[in-house]
């Protein structure tokens, strides 16, 4: 292995792990480029290809400390780039010749596990032999056991499934040097505290322990005091006036009986390609999705009743703009990452203010403008005041009257319904050594005959791929892939979702 791909690994000395509270990191100006962070050439090359030239504040403050092997407790809002902040140092410090789990990342939900796993694979795509495994519940355990037996470098999992593998001795933690708790506050809020404690006590010590959290409640501080030593503290704060241009926060007062009409009015008032709509209960998600689907809208739902296969399908379709409206519960909506999502709607105002912050964080990401509109009943002033107190931002009251509301029937006529793309599922993935370029070539080459502009996002999974194709060409794309070959082999292509 070359020195460039296998840089010297920093180690947390026992002297640095003396008991104590986290110490704040020095406030330094964010470097203009990634090069001063001393990342390996392979990682810098990937960042350049992805168009990332300047680290975000959380990356600039976290990467040097993590490369040095220090414990870290980080607080930053959703969309700040925290996944790369811990993934890049982990990737740099791996010994790729050692096929044992060297880093374990715990996430509160399956969706976030999938998102973090994808980011590790993307950032580490130039590291030869890198193996990253997702250990999420709701998925068959046998393939996970097989992958663990073959050996992996990084495991990303939910606490329950990781604990299951530890109990079966299929996950052997002897080589774990870094553990990351991503969205630690949500993990503890969801009742995973005892599982997390059991996992941390099963890992080697000394080790590097990293906590990232949007908020810092007492439970997270207590976890840090028990399991971290001399941790560097990174806090990324933004004044409300600085964040306001990114997310316009507004509210509409409507009775429960008028909520569907109010929702359609919001969709009409804020033109969008896609919108994410949050509900408090999965029954509401199902009912609202059924009503909008019957009205002819391109709509999908994401709730706890969907198994992992269909959750992955739905998220892929939303990410590639094959679903226009996605309706989700809070737990199911964790991990949704659509960089240019323009509109988030709270169909029901959440009961907890911090849940509101997590919801609206799905839009206005990476400096892009976004809109978050909440429907509320006249009796929910208390919830509104709590939200405004937490965010420091008053929610703009939108005027809705006869002058700017054309009525339910007209709204149903005027609102766009179809998504731009349809999704083709292909039974070829990373395990088959198929790359996005292979699928693109099969569709735009002589056999497929499609224009490059007809193809949207191509998302690779282990044994499946999801390809966005403009709706008018979707059936042709399925036929072309089924009669043609990809790298000399035939794979099955299927159109998922409704296409006229």
Buried (B, 14 or more C-beta within 10 A) or exposed (E): EEEEBBBEEBEBEEEBBEEEEBEEBEEEEEBEEBEEBEBBEBBBEBBEEEEBEEBBBBBBBBBBBBBBBBBBBBBBBBBBBBBBBBBBBBBBBBBBEEBBBBBBBBBBBBBBBBBBBBBBBBBBBBBEEBBBBBBBBBBEBEEBBEBBEEEBBBBBBBBEBBBBBBEEEBBEBEBBBBBBBBBBBBBBBBEBBEBBBBBBEBBEEBBBBBBBBBBBEEBBBEBBBEBBBBBBBBBBEEEEEEBBEBBBBBBBBBEEEBBBBBBBBBBBBBEBBBBBBBBBEBEBBBBBBEEBBEBEBBBBBBBEBBEBEBBBBBBBBBBBBBBBBBBBBBBBBBBBBBEEBBBBBBBBBBEBBBBBBBBBBBBBBEEBEBBBBBBBBEEBEEBBEBBBEBBEBBBEEBEBEEEEBBEBEEBBEEBBEBBBBBBBBBBBBBEBEBBBEBBBBBBBEEBBEBEEEBBBBBBBBBEBBBBBBBBEBBBBBBEBBEEBEBEEEEBEBEBBBEBE
